[in-house]
Amino acid sequence: MVTSSVRLKVEPNQIGSKVVNGPGGKRVIDFFIKIGERVATIEAKYKIPASGSAAFQRLVAQLQSAMATPATGQVTLWTFKAPAEAELTIVWNATV
Protein backbone atom coordinates (compact mmCIF):
# COMPACT_ATOMS: atom_id res chain seq x y z
CA MET A 1 0.00 0.00 0.00
CA VAL A 2 1.35 3.41 -0.96
CA THR A 3 0.29 6.49 0.93
CA SER A 4 1.40 10.06 0.78
CA SER A 5 0.76 13.12 2.83
CA VAL A 6 1.34 16.81 2.56
CA ARG A 7 2.07 19.01 5.54
CA LEU A 8 0.79 22.54 5.43
CA LYS A 9 1.52 25.18 7.98
CA VAL A 10 -1.84 26.76 8.75
CA GLU A 11 -2.09 29.60 11.20
CA PRO A 12 -4.79 29.49 13.92
CA ASN A 13 -8.29 30.51 12.81
CA GLN A 14 -7.47 30.01 9.16
CA ILE A 15 -9.29 26.73 8.69
CA GLY A 16 -12.84 25.92 9.69
CA SER A 17 -16.39 26.74 8.72
CA LYS A 18 -17.45 30.22 7.60
CA VAL A 19 -20.67 32.21 7.87
CA VAL A 20 -21.46 34.07 4.65
CA ASN A 21 -24.19 36.57 3.78
CA GLY A 22 -25.56 36.96 0.28
CA PRO A 23 -28.66 36.56 -1.85
CA GLY A 24 -29.23 33.17 -0.20
CA GLY A 25 -29.24 34.82 3.24
CA LYS A 26 -26.93 34.03 6.14
CA ARG A 27 -25.43 30.56 5.53
CA VAL A 28 -22.66 28.37 6.94
CA ILE A 29 -20.11 26.94 4.50
CA ASP A 30 -18.46 23.69 5.64
CA PHE A 31 -14.80 24.47 5.04
CA PHE A 32 -12.98 27.78 4.75
CA ILE A 33 -9.23 27.43 4.24
CA LYS A 34 -6.69 30.25 4.04
CA ILE A 35 -3.04 29.60 3.34
CA GLY A 36 -1.06 32.79 2.88
CA GLU A 37 -3.12 34.95 0.53
CA ARG A 38 -4.93 31.99 -1.07
CA VAL A 39 -8.46 31.17 0.03
CA ALA A 40 -10.67 28.16 -0.71
CA THR A 41 -14.28 27.64 0.31
CA ILE A 42 -15.65 24.09 0.15
CA GLU A 43 -19.25 22.97 0.61
CA ALA A 44 -19.44 19.19 1.16
CA LYS A 45 -22.49 17.00 0.54
CA TYR A 46 -23.08 13.27 0.37
CA LYS A 47 -24.90 13.80 -2.94
CA ILE A 48 -26.67 16.58 -4.79
CA PRO A 49 -30.21 16.80 -3.36
CA ALA A 50 -33.26 16.35 -5.57
CA SER A 51 -34.09 19.47 -7.55
CA GLY A 52 -36.85 21.49 -5.88
CA SER A 53 -36.39 19.88 -2.46
CA ALA A 54 -35.73 21.95 0.66
CA ALA A 55 -32.19 20.50 0.80
CA PHE A 56 -31.58 21.59 -2.81
CA GLN A 57 -32.81 25.11 -2.03
CA ARG A 58 -30.42 25.27 0.96
CA LEU A 59 -27.53 24.11 -1.23
CA VAL A 60 -28.29 26.77 -3.84
CA ALA A 61 -28.55 29.43 -1.13
CA GLN A 62 -25.21 28.32 0.38
CA LEU A 63 -23.44 28.49 -2.98
CA GLN A 64 -25.01 31.84 -3.94
CA SER A 65 -24.08 33.39 -0.60
CA ALA A 66 -20.52 32.06 -0.79
CA MET A 67 -20.06 33.32 -4.36
CA ALA A 68 -21.40 36.76 -3.40
CA THR A 69 -18.99 37.12 -0.46
CA PRO A 70 -15.72 38.69 -1.69
CA ALA A 71 -13.43 37.04 0.89
CA THR A 72 -14.43 33.43 0.11
CA GLY A 73 -12.06 32.94 -2.84
CA GLN A 74 -12.75 29.91 -4.99
CA VAL A 75 -16.04 28.17 -4.10
CA THR A 76 -16.12 24.39 -4.59
CA LEU A 77 -19.00 21.93 -4.20
CA TRP A 78 -17.68 18.48 -3.25
CA THR A 79 -19.91 15.40 -3.21
CA PHE A 80 -19.12 11.88 -2.02
CA LYS A 81 -21.48 10.36 -4.59
CA ALA A 82 -20.49 11.36 -8.12
CA PRO A 83 -23.22 13.51 -9.66
CA ALA A 84 -24.71 12.96 -13.09
CA GLU A 85 -24.03 15.63 -15.68
CA ALA A 86 -27.72 16.62 -15.59
CA GLU A 87 -27.49 17.23 -11.82
CA LEU A 88 -24.47 19.50 -12.29
CA THR A 89 -26.33 21.46 -14.96
CA ILE A 90 -29.33 21.92 -12.66
CA VAL A 91 -27.10 23.20 -9.82
CA TRP A 92 -25.20 25.50 -12.17
CA ASN A 93 -28.38 26.98 -13.65
CA ALA A 94 -29.87 27.50 -10.19
CA THR A 95 -26.83 29.37 -8.86
CA VAL A 96 -26.13 31.81 -11.70
N, C-alpha and C positions, 0 to 999 in steps of 0.2 A: 504494500500500500504506500502510495506517495502522497505526502501532504506538504503544503506550503503555508506560510503565514507572512503577513506584512505587519510591521510595527509602525504605528503612527504616533507621533507625539501630539496629543490633543490637550489643549489647555482646559482648565476647569470651566464649566458652564458653556462649553462650545459643542457639546453633543447632547441630544435629548429631544424631547418633543417641543413643538412651538405652536403658540396661539397666533392665528392670523385673522385679520379682518378684511373683508372684501364684499363683493356682490353676493356671495353665499352666506354672509353674516360672519359671526365670530365662530371660528372652527379650530380644532386641534389637529395638527399634522403629526404623524407618528415619529418621524426622525428628522432632526435638523442638525446638520453637521457643518462645522466651520473649521477649516484647516488653513491657517494663514489668511489670505484674502479670498480664498475659494469657499463657496457655500453650496451645499446640496440639501434639497428638501425631498424626503421620500415618504410617500403614503403607501402603506402595505395593506394588502387585502388577501384573503384566501382565494377568492375568485371575484370576477366582476359581477355585481348584483344584477338581477333581472331588470331590464329597462322599465322605467315607470314605477318601480318599487320604492318604498321609503328609503331603503339602503342605497339604492342607485341615486336618489335625489341628494342624500347626504354626501356621497362620493363626489358628485358633480359640484356641490357647494364647497367641499373641501378643496378640490382642485382649482375652482374659480377663485376662491379666496387666496390660496397660496400664490397663484399666478398674478394676482392683482397687488400683492405685497412686495414692494421693491427689494427688501432685504432677504428674500427667500432663495435667490439664485435659481439654479436649475431645479425644476419640479419634475419628479419621477413617480409614476405609479408602478408599483411592483406587485405582482400577483403570484401566489404559489401555484395555482392551477393555470396553465397556459390558456390565454383567451383566444377565441376564434377571431378571425379578421373582422367579421361583422360586428362583434362586440367592441373591438377597438374603434371601429368607425362610429358606432353609436356614442361611445364615450367622447371621442374627439368632437363630433358634431354638437354634443350637449354642452361642451365646455367653451367653445369659441363663439 
